[in-house]
Amino acid sequence: MTQSLPLPLSLPLTVADEVRALAPGFTHLAVEARGLVNGPSNAASSALLDEAVRRLTERLDGRAPHEDPHVAAWRAAYGAFGAKPSRTRNSAEALARRAVSDGGLPRINLLVDAYNAISVAHLIPVGGEDLDRIRGGMRLVRATGDEPFATAAGGEEVTEHPEPGEVVWCDDEGVTCRRWNWRQGVRTRLTERSVNALFLLESLPPMTHGALEAAGVELAEALEALSPGARITVRASGG
């Protein structure tokens, strides 16, 4: 069953004033899901991704992803905190590039396929976190540079640190996603063992609140189809 409710979440979710100053029109929406059943990608999740590519191709109409107004807004936001958007692309642009020119979208697992499909179809950054691995609330802040970030290199888990001033999502244990929505850490990522999840959808003008909420509802419907019986709540967007 899907519900649409106002904030707050059962998990605290905050955006620092210093981040809002970088991008005054920033808005986010959360989809909280419990009782999910994850597993390997299948025909249903692949169909979601194929349909997303079709919708993206129609939306771009021959343009490159970075020429889309919403992607261009994210590039400007990245530049505002010192990132080079042509080198560290936001997750929506990176997926869109793969979809249209770099060999197509990867198949990861049911839950990741679902949120990647929404990201590509709406050209919006979407991330998924395992609720059972998050420690305390989640915060979008500008990093000091001391925060730990668990990632993988050469097949092994390693700890990195963000650059001072970089925009990051973090919890009480460390960074969960670097450069706003560029690279997710391994500690809270969704695996085939994940049963409870928090999905974050993020937007900037010219995307409207209505368009953001429509993307959230579509994600909830996809999750419900892949995990019948899951309890899914779309939390109203926060500016």
N, C-alpha and C positions, 0 to 999 in steps of 0.2 A: 504494500500500500504506500502511495506517495502522498505526502502532505506538503503544503507551502505555508511557512510560518515566518514571522519576523525574527531578526536576531534578538537575543544572543544565542549562540551555539551552546551545546553541553560542554564543548571544549572552548575556552577563551581564545579569541582571535582578535588581534589588535594591529593597527597600523600607526607607526610613529609619525609625529608631526613633521619631522625632518624629511620623511619620505613624501608626505602629502605636499610639502613645499616644492619638491622636485617635479611632481605631476599632479597639479591641483584637481584635475578631473578624474583621477584614478578611482575605480570602483571594483569591488570584488563581490562574489557570490559563492556560497558554500553549499555543497550537497553532502549530507551526512547519511551514510548507509550502514546498516547493521544486519547481520545474518546473511551476508553474501556467500556465494559459492563460486570460488575462482577455479581456474584450471587452464589447460593448454588452449590455445586459439583453436576455434572450430569454424564450421561453415557459417554460423550465425555471426560471429565476431568479424570474420573476413568480409561478410556481406556489408556490415556496417562501414568498414574501411573502404570498400570499393565504392559504395554510395557516396561517402564523404569526398573521395577523389573526383567523382563525377560532379558533385556540387561545387567543389573548389574550381575545377576547370571552367565550369559555366560562369562562376563569379569573376574569375580573373580575365576571361575572354581574351587570351593571348598575352596579357601582361605578366611580368615577373612578380612573384609574391611581394617583394619589397616596394612595389609600386601601388599596392593596395593602401588606402588611406589609414586603416587601422594598424597595419604593420608599420607604416611610416611613422605613426605616432609612437609606437613602441621603440623604434630606432631613435627617435628624438629623446625619449625618456632614458634610454641606455646612455646616450651621449651626455645627458645631464649629470650622471654620476661617474663619468670618466671611462665607461666601457666603449670599445670600438664595435659598433653594431654589425659591421661587415665581417668581423672575425668571431664575435660571440653573439650569435643570433638568438633572439628569444625563441622559446620552444615552438610557438605557432609557425613562425617563419621557417625554422629548421625543418619541421615536419612537412610544410607546404613545398619546400624545395625538393625534398625527397619524393613527394607525391608526384610532382610534375616533371622532374628531370633527372633524379638521381637513383632510379631503379625501383621506385615505388615504396609504399609504406611497410615497415616491418610488422610481423605478427609476434606479439610478446606473450600475452596471456589474455584471458577474457576481459578482465577489468581494465587493463592498460589499453587493450584494443578499443574498448568502449570510449574511454576518455580521449584517446588519440583521434578517434573518428569525429567527436564533437569539436575538438580543436581545429581539425582540418576543414570540416564543413563550415564552421563559423569564423575561421581565421582568428582564433582567440587562444591565448595561453591557458592551458588547463593542466593541473597537476593532481596526482592522487597520492595520499599518504595513508599508511597503515595506522589506524587510530590506536591500536594496542601498543604501538612502538613510540608514540609521541609522549614526551615527558613534560607535563605541565601544559600551559597554553602555547599557542603559536603566535609569533610576532614578526611583522615586517619592519625591519630597522636598517639603519646604516651601520655597517660593521665597524668594530674597533680594529679588527685584524687579528685579534687573539682567539676568536671563536674556532673550535675544532669543526672540521667538515670531513665526514667519513665518505670516502669514494673508493674507486677501484682503479688499479694500474697494473698492467701485466698479469691480470688474473688474481691479484691479491688485494686485500683491503688496505688502504693507506689513509693517513690523516693529513689533510691540507688545511690552509687557513685562507680566508678571503682577504682581499686588499682593504686597507682602511678606507672607509667611506663607501664601499660597495653596498648596494642594496641586497639584503638577504632575508629569507625566511628562516626563522630559528625557533627552537623550543628550549627547555631548561637544560638540555644536554649538549646543544650545539646547533650548527647550521643544518637545515634540512634541504635548502635549495639555494644555490649561489646565483649571483647576478640576476636577482629578482625571480626570473623564471627560465633560466638558462640550463642549469644542470642540477638534477636532483641527487641527493645523497643516497647511499645504499642502506643506511640504517632504517629509514622509514618507508622505503619503496614498497610497492604492492607486489607480493609474491603469490604463488599458488596456494600458500597456506593462509593468506589474509582472509579474514571474515568480516572485519569492520573497517570502514574507510571514510576518509574525508577528502572530498574533491574540491579544489579551489579553481574558480573561473575568474579571470582578471581582464579588465577592459579599460580603455582610455577613449576620450572623445576622438573621432565622431561616433563611436559605437554608443547606442542609447541604452538606458537602463532596461527598457522593454526588450531589446534584442538580447541583452545579457541574460535576462530572466528566461527568455524563450530557449536559449541554449542550455540553461540549467534544467529546465523541465524536460528537454529532449534527452539530456544525459540520464536523468532519473528514469525516464521511460525505457531507455536502453538497458540500464542496470536491472530494472524490474523484469524485463524480458529474459535477460541472461540468468537472473537469480530469482525465480518466482518465490514469493513469500518473504523476501527481504523487506526490512523496514527502512524506508527512504524518505528523507526530509529535505526539501529545498528551502534553504534559509535566505530570507530577503537580502538583497545586496546592500553593501555598506560602502559609502563614499570615502 
